[in-house]
Amino acid sequence: MSLAPSRAAVRHRTIAERLYVSVKTVANNVSAVMLKLGVEDRADAIAIIRSRRTG
């Protein structure tokens, strides 16, 4: 088992720092978006968002 932070945790931290909000706020909002889109991972969410922008 690795003690290194997961990629998602690092991204959440980066986003939180840039927006001046807590990591928990970022995680909650990412989860809400994924739930609304009906996806289980960020890659699927990104694909849907990109397709709607170009589509």
Secondary structure, DSSP 4 states (H G I P E B T S, - for coil): ---SPPHHHHHHHHHHHHHTS-HHHHHHHHHHHHHHHT-SSHHHHHHHHHHHHH-
